Every structure is written in structure tokens, then in C-alpha cells.
């Protein structure tokens, strides 16, 4: 059954829109060409800025095993690349493609100057070396993004004009799609870079908190690690893992849960004797101070819940709002258990660290009163397994 190339072109062009990975996009196109047109092999060389050349990105068909991907790179000044970068094919063919047979005929003719013949002879040599009968460039504006190399048809017949026009049109669409995919990748990279910068800034803020309170060195990282362990186990137990956004909010919130202590005088945080009622009230202000510090950052709306409510109690006797039971956001309930465990297990200005067994028993005893039973049970389970 003959191929409806117009229909194939429309279908492939529609599918390209949804592919944001350049390599995956090229694989899809090359596979389609080999399978639909019954080509012995096809390869695509994509421009690579780092290597300053054109890297073999996809190879399919009989030549696939002979050419290792990501190891073969054609230099940007190579004669084959220069031939297309300079649009030298335009004075031989009416289409943006170079056919081996037509190139050989042109070489024998007398229309080309000596310099052009010499260049074309080198190009033909490389095409034969790569068992290529058709070269099709992918241009974005005047920039050569890539080069598609096609082997012979499995039938041994020559490519007809309809097939060549299809390949050229498809390759033109590929160029635009590749550039779009590259821009999408660059955007993803930039977003990831900014996200990593944000996380590092968050960690630096957490370190600033600990620099004020000499008795809580390492507290933030331990609370964060325990909180993440609890959340991951709770997700497994519920047979529905928390989404990435919840876990990210928990990660950030646990790192910043005590950021409000920046606004509490050091002499109170590091006081060795018992605190006065006024001093206790100053410390109780730290959740809301933290909220005021972070509230202007819209991206932290979910994380701020943990900062605000990590001193609430399940029985409603906590602060700052006296929330009770399920009124307390889960993100805060998880941090509460992790925070309390580490606080009791560590030396503080007003007392020495408690024995780990005693701390675990205390959390068990306060489950349903200070702590959410679901969170406390998960914590105790992890302790029993030796994971905390």
C-alpha cells in the first residue's frame, strides 16, 4: 500500500509539539523514516555547542551497530558541514538535499569550478564512507542545527521526488521542533539552577538560625531528615505516595521551621537557668516571626504552614492558634514529632539530653495528646526498625 506522505507529515508534525526532549524527538523521526520508507539505515548529527561540532545523536538500521552514539563528532569546519552551512547545495539542486548520485554526475560535468569540484569530491568521499545516499540539512533560520544521513532503500530502488520532498519538509519541521525542544530544555535547566540556588539559600538561612542558638547545632538537618523519613513511610502505608510538591514543601519547611528565632534575643535562647514567663512568651513568638519573614515569598505558601503550626498540639493546647486534631496541617504535625524528638534527644541550655529510649516512650505516651497519632505511630515504627 503506497504511503500517504502528506498525511504522514501532518501526523508527525502534530506529535512533535508534545516532545520536549531533542534526542527523543530525533529518535522518533529517524525511526519513522526507517520504518515507513524502508531505508537501510538513517543517522542524525546534531549541533553540540560544547564539542563545537555535530554529534551523532541517533543511528538506526544496518549502520547502527557500526557507529557508536555520542562518540562520533563531525567538526564544524569539516567539509561536509561547511557544504551545508554555506548552502553550497543550492547551486546543484533545487531542493535542500544532497543526493550521492546527482553529486557524482555534477562532479563529472563541466558546470562546477575547480574549487567547488574539489569540495564536492571530499563530500562524496564522506558520504560513501558513511554508506549515505542522501544528506538533508536541518536549518533554523540560517543556522545549521543538524544533518540527516539516509542510506539506500531496502528495495535497492532510487528515492522518488515525492519521498525526497517529504524528507526535506519533515526535516524542516524537525529543525523548528528541535530548537523549541532545546529552548524548553534550557528553560528547565535554568529553573532547576534557580531551584538549587533557592535550596542552598534556605540551608544558609537555617545555618544562620543555628548560629544564634549554640545548643541546637545540627538540629535543623536532623529534623529535616526525620521529617522526610516519616513522610515517605506515611505515603507507603497509605499506598499513595505524597506528591513532589508536598515533599518539597516539607523539606523547606523543616529546614526553616525555627527561622523566627532570628527575632528572639540570644540571651534568651542560650539562657542556662529557667526562663521567666515573659521570656517563654518571647520564644513562643518565633513561629509568627518566621511567618512574617517568609510570607512575602508566594512560592513558600505551602511551606509556611509548617513554620506557623509546628508548635500546635493535637489536644489543642499548643500555640500560636490552639488548633486541634485534624485542624493542624499534616506538614506541621510531621515536623512537630521530628522537632520534639530531636529537642529531647539533644543537650539544651537548660538541661542535658534525655536517653533515646525515654524519648521514644515519651512520644508514645503523648500520642493523641501532643502528637498526631498517625504521625507518632509512623515515627515509632521507624524507630523500631532502627531507621531513626
N, C-alpha and C positions, 0 to 999 in steps of 0.2 A: 504493500500500500504506500503510495507516494506521500512524502512529508509535506504538510501544510506549513511552510516556513513562516508565513505571516502570522498564523495562529500561534506557532511556537514562540515567535519573537514577542508577541503581546503577552503571552503567558509568563515567559521568563522575565520580562520587564516588570510585570506586576510583583513577582516573587522577590525580585531584587530589593524592592522597597523595604522589606521586612528583615533583611540581612545586614547587620551592623558590624560584622567581622570580615575584614578584607580577604583574609585567607579562605574562610568558609565560602564567601561569595565566589571567589575564583574557582574553588573546587567544584562548586555547584555548576558553574558554566562549562568548565572543561569536561566534567563528567557527562553533561548533557550533549556536548558536541561529539564526544567519542561514541556515546551510545546511540544517538539519533542519526548521525551522519555516517556511522560505521567507519570511523577513522582508526587507523592502526595505533596511533598514539597522538597525544597533544600535551604541550607543556606551556607554562606561563612564567615569564620572568617579570618580577615586579620591582619597581624602583625602590631602593633602600638607601635612605639618607646616610645612615651610619657607615655603610660599606662603600658609599659613593659609587654605586653600580646597580646592576639589575640582578636580583637574586632569584634563583629558581624556586618558585613558591609552590607550584603544583605540577605534577607529571602523572599522566595516566595513559595506560595502554602498554604496548610492547616495549617502549623505551623506559618505562617506569623503573624497572629493576637496574637499569644500566646507569642511571643518573641519580646520585644521592641528593635529596632535597636539602636546602639551606647550606649546601657546601659549594655548589656551582654558582659563581657570580660573574656576570659579564661586566667588564669595566665600562664606565660611562663614556670613555673615549675609544672604545672598541669600534671597529669599522662597521659592524652590523648595527650597533646602536646609533652611531653617527649618521648612518644612511637614513634612518627614520627620523632622528632628531632634526636633520637638515631637510627633511621632506624630499629626499632625492628620488623617492619612488614616483613622485608626481609627474616627472618627465618621461617615464616609461609606461605607466599605466594610468587609466582613467579612474581607478579606484584606489583606496588606501590599503593596498595589499601588494605583496611581492611574491610572484609565483616563480618557482625554480625554472620551469620550462620556458616561460617568457623571458626570464632574466638571461638564460643561456642563448636564446635567439637574439636578444638585444646585444649580447656580447659579440656575437658573430657579425652583426650588422655594422653599418658604417655611419650610423646616426650619432653615436656617442664619441666624445672626445677621449683622448688617450688617458687622461687623469680619471675620468668617470669610468672608463672600461677597467682600469686597474682597481678602482674601488669596488666595482661590481664583481670582479673576479674573486676578490677576497670574501665578499659576501656570499657568493655561490659556494665557495670552498667551505665556509662555516655551516651553511645550510645542509650541505651534503654530509658534513661531519656529524651533524645532529639529526640526520635522516629526515630532514624537513623539506616539504614541497611547497608550503605556503607560510609566509610570515605576515602577521597582521598587527599593526601597532595600535595601542590604546592611548589616545590623546585626551588631555583635559586642557582645553584652550590650546596653547602652543607647547604645553609640557608633555613629554613622553612619559606616561605613567608605567607602561608595561608593554610587553611584546608576547604575542601568542604565536606559538610554533605548531604547525599541524603536519603530521605525517601523511603517508599515502592512504587512500581509501582501501578498505579491506578487499574490495572487489577488483582493485587494480585500475579502475576507471579514473578518468580525469574529473576534477571538480567542475561542475557546470556553473554558469553565471549566477543562477538562482541561489545556489549554495554559497558561493563566494560573497554575493551581496548580503545574504543572511548573516554570514560570519562577520562581515565588516560592520553591519548595522548593530549586531549584537555586541560586538566589541566596543562600539561607540557608546552604547548604553552602559556597558561594563565600566568604562572609564569614569563616567559620571557617578555610577554606583560605588566604585572603589574610592573615589575622592570623598563621597559622602560618608562611607564607612570609615575611612581614615580620620575624617573630622570628628565623627562620633567617638572613635577610639581616643583621639586626642582630648576630647571633652571629658571622657570617662577618666583618663589619666589625670587630667587637671583637677577634677572633682575628688579623685582618690588622694591626690597630693594635698589638696586643701583639707580633706578629712583627716589625713595623717598629721598634718600641722595642727589641726584643732585638737586631736587626741593628745599630742605632745604638749600643747599649751595647757590642756586640762590636767595632765600629770604634773606639769610645772606648778600650777595653782595648788594642787594637792600637796606638793612638796613645801610650798610657802606656808600652808596651814601647819604642817608638822614642824616647821622651823620655829613657830611660835610656842608650840606645846612640846617641851623637851621629853615628856613622858609618853608620847604617842608615836615615836619613830617607827615607821613600817606599818602603823595601824591602818592607814588608808589602803595600801596594797593588799594587806591581809583581808580586810573587809571586802574589798572588790573580788578577790579570788574566791572567798567563801560564798559571797552572794551569787556569783556566776555558777558555781557548783550546785547550789541549791536550785537555781532557776532551771538549769539544764536537766536535773533529776526530776523536778516537778513536771517539766514538759514531757519527759519519757513516761512518767507514771500516769499522766493524763492521756497518753497515747496521741498527743497533739503538741508537737514542739512549738515553743514560743517563736513568733516571727522575729526576723532580724532586727526590726525597729525596737521591739521591746527589749531585747538583749542589749542593744546598743545604748538605749536609754538607761538601763540598769547599770551597765558598765560605767557610763559617765556619771550617773547619779551617785553610785557608790564611791567613785573617786572624789566627788565634790560634796559628799553628804555633810562634812564639817566645815565647808568653806566659810560659813558665817562666823566661825571662831576668830577670823581675822579681825572682826569688830569687837572682840572681847579682850579686855586688858590682860597682858601676860601675867601680871602679878596674881590675877585670879586663877588663870589656867594652871599655873605652876605652884599654887599655894600648897604648902605641906600640911598645914593644920586644917581643921574643919572650916567649911565655908559658912558665912553668915547667910541669913535669909536673902538679904539684898544681893549678895554675890551669886547665890544659886539662881536668883531671878535673872541676873545679867547673863549667866551661862545659858539659861532657858531661852534667851533671845536669839541664840545663834541660828536656829532653823529659819526664822523670818529674815534675819540679816542676810543669810545665804540666798533666800528667795529674792530679796531686793537687789542683790548683786547680779543675779542671773536672769531676772525677769525680762530684761530688755532684749535678750537673745531668743528670738522666736523659735529657732531650731531646738531649743532646750526645754520647750514646754513640757514634754513627757518626762524628762529627767528631773525637772524642778519638783515634781510630786514627791520623789524620794527624799530630796533635800528638805522639803517642807514638813513631811509627816513621819520621818524616821524615829521620832520620839513619842509618837502616839502609842497607846496601849490597847490591846484587844478588848479590855474591860471598860474602856472609855476614860481611864484615869490619867491619860498621858497629856502631852502638850504639843503644839500650841492651841489646838482647837477642841481637844477632848473627843475626837472621833472614836467610834466604837465598831467592833466587828468588821463586817464587810464594807463599812464606810471608808475604811483605811485602804488606800490603793495597794495592790499586791506588791508593786515595786518597793514601797516603803516598808511593808511587812517583812519582806525578804531582808532588806538592809538592817532592820531592827534586830533580827536574830543574829545576823553576822556581826553587827556592831557590838551587841551586848556580849556575845561570846568572846570577842577579842578584847573588849574592855575588861571583862572579869579575868581573862587569862594573862593579862599584861600588868606589869608594875605601873602604878599610878602615883602621883604626888602624895596622895592621902592614904595609900595602902599598897601592900605587896600583892603580887599576882596570886590568884587562887589556883588550887590544884585542878587540872583539867577534868578529872572525874567529877569533882564537886561542881564545876561549872556546868558540865553536861547534865548532871542531876538537877541543878537549879533551873536550867531551861526546860527540862522535862516537867518539873514541879510547877513552873509558871506558864506552861502551855494552856491556852484558853483564858488566861488572865492578862499577862503582859504580852504574850506572843500568840500569833495566829496558829491554831492547832495544825493546819495543813502545812505551814512553813516549818513549824517546830518538829513535826513528825518526819519531814523530809531531812531536816538537819540531823536529827538523831539517827536516822537510817544511815546517812553518810558517815557519821561518827562511828557507828557500829562496824561499818565496812573499812574503817581506817582511812577514809578519803579526806577527812578533816582532822 
